[in-house]
């Protein structure tokens, strides 16, 4: 976990999303919840990529509640169970774009086989088309400024049942 949080910090610092801190770690309270899953891709005991899957809970909500609480509240009132994929970081010097996409595909497949109704993600708008094309994510809120990372963000959502029904038609191949 320390390597994952260190990678997250260094990649976000390099992108200008966070300020320097003495711990050189980046994590939130959501990372520490028992239902949260932190995934890593490693080589030679070194974390090269990480992402986190957070299950919505009454006490802590989701990380994207900071910007999209109103939209998420609609889902909660409908009794929908929601996961958020967040905190994606990869060592750009050691991991190809293709490898990152394969890593995200694996995480997405994990998510759609959980006992949930929706998978949400908050991304920089320049990445929204990639998530729409690869996984069928659709806009779930207007673009907003995310002060925590000093960058624009857009919420995306995919309904799990719809993905499961179309799984055979979606291209989830892994070519190397």
HELIX and SHEET records of a PDB file:
HELIX    1   1 UNK A    2  UNK A   14  1                                  13    
HELIX    2   2 UNK A   29  UNK A   32  5                                   4    
HELIX    3   3 UNK A   65  UNK A   77  1                                  13    
HELIX    4   4 UNK A   97  UNK A  112  1                                  16    
HELIX    5   5 UNK A  125  UNK A  127  5                                   3    
HELIX    6   6 UNK A  128  UNK A  135  1                                   8    
HELIX    7   7 UNK A  160  UNK A  165  1                                   6    
SHEET    1   A 6 UNK A  37  UNK A  43  0                                        
SHEET    2   A 6 UNK A  46  UNK A  55 -1                                        
SHEET    3   A 6 UNK A  82  UNK A  90 -1                                        
SHEET    4   A 6 UNK A 118  UNK A 123  1                                        
SHEET    5   A 6 UNK A 151  UNK A 159 -1                                        
SHEET    6   A 6 UNK A 138  UNK A 139 -1                                        
SHEET    1   B 6 UNK A  37  UNK A  43  0                                        
SHEET    2   B 6 UNK A  46  UNK A  55 -1                                        
SHEET    3   B 6 UNK A  82  UNK A  90 -1                                        
SHEET    4   B 6 UNK A 118  UNK A 123  1                                        
SHEET    5   B 6 UNK A 151  UNK A 159 -1                                        
SHEET    6   B 6 UNK A 144  UNK A 146 -1                                        
END                                                                             
